[in-house]
Amino acid sequence: MQSPKYRFNKKDKKNWPIVLAVILGSLVLLAPVVWMGLHNWSLDESLTAMNFQKTDEPEPSHSTDKPVDEVNEDPNQTQKPKLPKETVPPKKPEKTETPVEPKESPSPPVEKPASDEYIPNQKYPSTPTLVEGFVIANKHYPLPTDYNKGEDSKAREAFDQMAAAAKLDGFELVAFSTFRSFERQETLYNQYVSKDGQQAADQYSARPGYSEHQTGLAFDIGERNFEQHWASASFGKTPAGQWIANNAHKYGFIMRYPLGKEEVTGYMHESWHFRYVGVEPATDMFTHKQTLEEYLDL
Ligand SMILES: [Zn+2]
């Protein structure tokens, strides 16, 4: 057992120079590797420009952190490009939109002109305007050009009853103008325009399609033998005119264009023009002093 130990010792002693040479050689060979490794690790943090040139490559990792920071900064940068986008272009179109609004504001008065004014370039409807069963004909609601039903039979019956009652009180009423076709109104209106001009004609005559007489429900009423008051403001001052003003509603008629309601109805006061609506509505409007426009909230 001791002999091999000695043999090893003897071999070690004999091989000392070789062992040393091998160890030194290995150290010499390993040293630069170890140093290189150590230097590589240490160089990254603290060495010279030679190392900085090499660390420029690992620094890109830092530089990638910087772009990450830049990505964090990108929102700032993106906010900056957004700022010019938000500040300049959108606000200016908003300002351009605001002048569009005042353009819209003057348009509503164009859409809703005064009740005594016609709506420009308005087209005739294909069907009459019915509100709660009432046929509407005024300067904002024209009738179809072919609306041609003639004089309303119920309105005629009501007038006959009213005329009979008036006769008992001493007044002989006459309906001197009732239904007018579109063509008839067109002829009349054109005659008035050629005589007095359109602006004046619009004050006392409806344009074709806009006359309530085309409904067959409007009756122009006067007193027989007093033709000088027919279709005249003076009729309202006559006893017959005052009688019908106070009694027409009992037979279903309303004074369609009362004094003081010109801006509501669109027409000057006509003491002779009556519209048949039925007894109950006529009584309601008479009691509350409402026009048909007010009664139907047109
Ligand atoms: Zn009339």
Residues whose N, C-alpha, C, O or C-beta is under 5 A from the ligand:
A	BS01	ZN	D220 H273
